Amino acid sequence: MGRLSERFIKIWLAIPRWFGKFLLSAITIYVFWTYFINGLKNIFTVDTKALVVSLVVSGMIIFLYNKAKKAESE
């Protein structure tokens, strides 16, 4: 493994697990939202409304996931 990839792995592993899942799901929701609403041409333009929607939905998904995990462990 190269130095750059080792550095990226160390940085990624230092991020808390819940934040990594939140970030990945927010990006995924944003891409799908933009693709289905605005089309493929506008997928790389940052729309603040779509970004806020994706962050809120991602937050709700992570909240429900953590709540289910906590109830499962009890």
Phi, psi and omega per residue, in radians:
M1 nan 2.442 -3.139
G2 -1.357 2.939 -3.136
R3 -1.117 -0.682 -3.117
L4 -1.136 -0.783 -3.140
S5 -1.186 -0.610 3.063
E6 -1.113 -0.686 3.124
R7 -1.148 -0.745 3.103
F8 -1.108 -0.685 3.123
I9 -1.145 -0.739 3.111
K10 -1.094 -0.715 3.116
I11 -1.145 -0.776 -3.108
W12 -1.142 -0.677 3.139
L13 -1.262 -0.382 3.107
A14 -1.343 -0.340 3.121
I15 -1.324 2.339 3.092
P16 -1.017 2.579 -3.058
R17 -1.054 -0.733 -3.104
W18 -1.135 -0.625 -3.134
F19 -1.259 -0.636 3.080
G20 -1.097 -0.752 3.094
K21 -1.157 -0.692 3.114
F22 -1.080 -0.787 -3.114
L23 -1.141 -0.796 3.140
L24 -1.143 -0.720 3.129
S25 -1.224 -0.590 3.102
A26 -1.140 -0.741 3.110
I27 -1.116 -0.755 3.141
T28 -1.108 -0.795 3.131
I29 -1.109 -0.713 3.124
Y30 -1.090 -0.764 -3.132
V31 -1.126 -0.812 3.129
F32 -1.133 -0.729 3.130
W33 -1.046 -0.822 -3.130
T34 -1.144 -0.699 -3.127
Y35 -1.123 -0.797 -3.065
F36 -1.381 -0.529 -3.103
I37 -1.559 -0.873 -3.025
N38 -1.736 -0.280 -3.124
G39 1.661 3.008 -3.041
L40 -1.232 -0.472 -3.105
K41 -1.158 -0.576 -3.053
N42 -1.763 0.314 -3.031
I43 -1.217 -0.437 -3.093
F44 -1.735 0.031 3.039
T45 -1.570 2.401 -3.078
V46 -1.538 2.009 3.079
D47 -1.818 2.100 -3.042
T48 -1.128 -0.614 3.123
K49 -1.103 -0.809 3.131
A50 -1.165 -0.621 3.124
L51 -1.154 -0.748 3.124
V52 -1.153 -0.728 3.100
V53 -1.055 -0.787 -3.126
S54 -1.150 -0.644 3.100
L55 -1.173 -0.709 3.131
V56 -1.159 -0.809 3.139
V57 -1.119 -0.722 3.106
S58 -1.108 -0.703 3.076
G59 -1.072 -0.719 3.104
M60 -1.144 -0.702 3.125
I61 -1.106 -0.784 3.130
I62 -1.151 -0.676 3.101
F63 -1.082 -0.814 3.132
L64 -1.163 -0.649 3.106
Y65 -1.109 -0.805 3.127
N66 -1.137 -0.661 3.116
K67 -1.138 -0.722 3.117
A68 -1.169 -0.701 3.117
K69 -1.121 -0.692 3.136
K70 -1.164 -0.724 3.124
A71 -1.192 -0.569 3.137
E72 -1.239 -0.599 -3.121
S73 -1.356 -0.330 -3.135
E74 -1.448 nan nan
